[in-house]
C-alpha cells in the first residue's frame, strides 16, 4: 500500500475498547449503566403514554416534554446496545460506516435535546412574563414549527460531521478509546490534517449548545425579574415552582455537557474518567428527566399511580373471589 504497518487506508472496521484502564471491571460497570438505561426507557415510555392520554397535559410545556422523552429514548437506544455488548460480550468490532451512523445519531439527538430545553425555557418565559398571550403565542402550529426547526438544525449541522470524517482516508489506528463512537475520539485516529474537523466540531458545539445555553440563561434572568416584581409572596412561589423542574433538567444537562466537551479537547483528564463522565452525561439525564417532571407534576404522578393500581387490581379481585 505504500504505508507502514501502523497506517490504515480507508479502514472498513474499527474497534471500541470500552473504558481504558478498567477493562478488567467493565463487565460489572455494565450493570449500573444497564439499570440507568432501563430506568430511562421505562420513565420516558411512561411519559409518552401519559401525556397523550391526560388532557390536562395538552399544554406546550408537556408537549415539549413528550418530544424530549422521545429524544431521550433515541439517545439510550443509540448508545446502550453496543456499549453493553462491549462490556458483557467483548463485542468490540464495528464497521466504520456503522460507527459514523452511531456518531451522527448520538450528536444529533444531543443537539435536539439542547434545542428542546431552549423551547421549554421560552415557554416558561411567555407563561410567566406574558401569561395573557401564552396560548395565542404558542399555538399548535407554532409548537410544530419550533420542534421542526430544532430537528432540522441538529440534523444539518451534525450531519456534516460524518461527511468530513468520511473524506479522511489515512488513519494511524482503528482502535477507538471509547465505549461508543464520539466525534473527537474518531478524529484522533486520523493520520491526516484534521484542522477542519476540529474547527467544525467546535463550531457545531457552540452553535447548538453554546447558543441554546446563552438564551436559556437570558430567559431565566427575565423570568426571575418578572417573578420578583410580583407583589404577593404566594404568587412568587407559585411562579418559581413552575420553573424548578426545568431548571434542574437544564443544569444537569449543560453542566455535564460542557465538562465532557472541554475535558476532551482542552483538559488533562484520565481517559477512563472522561469516558465514564461522558457516558454518565448521555445516559443519566434521560433517566432523571421523567423522575424530575413526575415528582413535580400532579397529573403525571396520578396517572402512574393509576397504571400500577390497575395492574394490581385483578390480583386483588381474584383474592376476594377465592375467599
NORLIN-V113613 format. One record per pair of residues at least 4 apart in sequence whose ideal C-beta (glycine too) atoms are under 7 Angstrom apart, sorted by the first residue. I is the first residue (numbers start at 0). GAP is how many residues later the second one is. If there is no record, write none. Layout:
I&GAP / I&GAP
This chain:
0&8 / 2&4 / 2&6 / 2&167 / 5&166 / 6&163 / 6&165 / 6&184 / 7&163 / 7&166 / 8&160 / 8&161 / 9&159 / 10&85 / 10&160 / 10&163 / 11&83 / 11&84 / 12&80 / 12&81 / 12&82 / 12&83 / 12&161 / 13&80 / 13&82 / 13&85 / 13&160 / 13&162 / 14&77 / 14&78 / 14&159 / 14&160 / 14&161 / 15&70 / 15&76 / 15&78 / 15&160 / 15&162 / 15&163 / 15&164 / 16&75 / 16&158 / 16&160 / 17&5 / 17&8 / 17&68 / 17&69 / 17&161 / 18&7 / 18&10 / 18&160 / 18&253 / 18&256 / 18&257 / 19&157 / 19&251 / 19&252 / 20&250 / 20&251 / 21&4 / 21&7 / 21&250 / 24&4 / 25&4 / 25&61 / 26&60 / 26&61 / 28&4 / 28&58 / 29&4 / 29&54 / 29&57 / 29&58 / 30&4 / 31&4 / 32&4 / 32&50 / 32&246 / 32&250 / 33&4 / 33&50 / 34&4 / 35&4 / 35&247 / 35&248 / 35&251 / 36&4 / 36&39 / 36&43 / 36&246 / 37&4 / 38&4 / 38&248 / 39&4 / 39&32 / 39&36 / 39&243 / 39&246 / 39&247 / 40&4 / 40&32 / 40&35 / 41&4 / 42&4 / 42&244 / 42&247 / 42&248 / 43&4 / 43&25 / 43&28 / 43&29 / 43&242 / 43&246 / 44&4 / 45&4 / 45&244 / 45&258 / 46&4 / 46&18 / 46&19 / 46&22 / 46&243 / 47&18 / 47&21 / 47&22 / 48&4 / 49&4 / 49&250 / 49&253 / 49&254 / 50&6 / 50&11 / 50&14 / 50&15 / 52&250 / 53&245 / 53&249 / 55&243 / 56&5 / 56&242 / 58&4 / 59&4 / 59&63 / 59&78 / 59&83 / 60&4 / 60&59 / 60&62 / 61&4 / 62&4 / 62&80 / 63&4 / 63&52 / 63&55 / 63&56 / 63&59 / 64&4 / 64&228 / 65&4 / 66&4 / 66&49 / 66&80 / 67&4 / 67&45 / 67&48 / 67&221 / 68&4 / 68&221 / 69&4 / 70&4 / 70&38 / 70&41 / 70&42 / 70&45 / 71&4 / 71&214 / 71&217 / 72&4 / 73&4 / 73&31 / 73&35 / 74&4 / 74&31 / 74&34 / 74&207 / 74&211 / 75&4 / 75&207 / 75&210 / 76&4 / 77&24 / 77&27 / 77&28 / 77&31 / 78&4 / 78&27 / 78&101 / 78&203 / 78&204 / 79&4 / 80&4 / 81&4 / 81&12 / 81&20 / 81&98 / 82&4 / 82&96 / 82&97 / 83&4 / 84&4 / 84&6 / 85&5 / 85&6 / 85&93 / 93&4 / 93&5 / 94&4 / 95&4 / 96&4 / 97&4 / 98&4 / 98&82 / 98&87 / 99&4 / 99&62 / 99&65 / 99&66 / 100&4 / 101&4 / 101&78 / 101&79 / 102&4 / 102&58 / 102&59 / 102&78 / 102&79 / 102&80 / 102&83 / 103&4 / 103&54 / 103&55 / 103&57 / 103&58 / 104&4 / 105&4 / 105&74 / 106&4 / 106&51 / 106&54 / 106&76 / 107&4 / 107&46 / 107&47 / 107&50 / 108&4 / 109&4 / 110&4 / 110&42 / 110&43 / 110&46 / 110&47 / 110&97 / 111&4 / 111&38 / 111&39 / 111&42 / 112&4 / 112&140 / 113&4 / 113&94 / 113&95 / 113&98 / 114&4 / 114&35 / 114&38 / 114&39 / 114&97 / 115&4 / 115&34 / 116&4 / 116&95 / 116&99 / 116&132 / 116&133 / 116&136 / 117&4 / 117&94 / 117&97 / 117&98 / 118&4 / 118&27 / 118&31 / 119&4 / 119&126 / 120&4 / 120&95 / 120&98 / 120&99 / 120&125 / 121&4 / 121&97 / 122&4 / 122&15 / 123&4 / 123&99 / 123&118 / 123&119 / 123&122 / 124&4 / 124&94 / 124&97 / 124&98 / 125&4 / 125&8 / 125&11 / 125&12 / 126&4 / 126&7 / 126&115 / 127&95 / 127&98 / 127&99 / 127&111 / 128&93 / 128&94 / 128&97 / 129&4 / 132&4 / 133&4 / 136&5 / 137&4 / 137&5 / 139&4 / 140&4 / 141&4 / 142&4 / 143&4 / 144&4 / 145&4 / 146&4 / 147&4 / 148&4 / 149&4 / 150&4 / 151&4 / 152&4 / 153&4 / 153&54 / 154&4 / 156&47 / 156&50 / 156&51 / 157&46 / 158&4 / 159&4 / 159&40 / 160&4 / 160&22 / 160&40 / 160&43 / 161&4 / 163&32 / 163&33 / 163&36 / 164&21 / 164&32 / 167&22 / 167&24 / 169&21 / 169&22 / 170&18 / 170&19 / 170&20 / 171&17 / 171&19 / 172&16 / 173&15 / 175&5 / 175&9 / 175&10 / 175&13 / 176&8 / 176&94 / 177&4 / 177&7 / 177&97 / 178&96 / 178&100 / 180&5 / 181&96 / 182&4 / 182&18 / 183&4 / 183&17 / 183&80 / 183&81 / 186&7 / 186&10 / 186&11 / 189&4 / 193&4 / 194&4 / 195&4 / 196&4 / 197&4 / 198&4 / 199&4 / 200&4 / 201&4 / 202&4 / 203&4 / 204&4 / 204&5 / 204&56 / 205&4 / 206&4 / 207&4 / 208&4 / 208&48 / 209&4 / 210&4 / 211&4 / 212&4 / 212&41 / 213&4 / 214&4 / 215&4 / 215&34 / 216&4 / 217&4 / 218&4 / 219&4 / 220&4 / 221&4 / 222&4 / 222&20 / 223&4 / 224&4 / 226&9 / 226&12 / 226&13 / 227&8 / 229&5 / 229&6 / 229&9 / 231&4 / 232&4 / 233&4 / 234&4 / 235&4 / 236&4 / 239&4 / 242&4 / 243&4 / 243&52 / 244&4 / 244&47 / 244&48 / 244&51 / 245&4 / 246&4 / 247&4 / 247&44 / 248&4 / 248&36 / 248&40 / 248&43 / 249&4 / 250&4 / 251&4 / 251&33 / 251&36 / 252&4 / 252&32 / 253&4 / 254&4 / 255&4 / 255&24 / 255&25 / 256&4 / 256&24 / 257&4 / 258&4 / 258&18 / 259&4 / 259&17 / 259&18 / 259&21 / 260&4 / 261&4 / 261&5 / 262&4 / 262&6 / 262&11 / 263&10 / 268&4 / 268&5 / 270&4 / 271&4 / 272&4 / 273&4 / 274&4 / 275&4 / 276&4 / 277&4 / 278&4 / 279&4 / 282&4 / 283&4 / 284&4 / 287&4 / 288&4 / 289&4 / 290&4 / 291&4 / 292&4 / 292&7 / 293&6 / 293&7 / 293&10 / 296&4 / 297&4 / 298&4 / 299&4 / 300&4 / 301&4 / 302&4 / 303&4 / 304&4 / 305&4 / 306&4 / 307&4 / 308&4 / 311&4 / 312&4 / 313&4 / 314&4 / 315&4 / 316&4 / 317&4 / 318&4
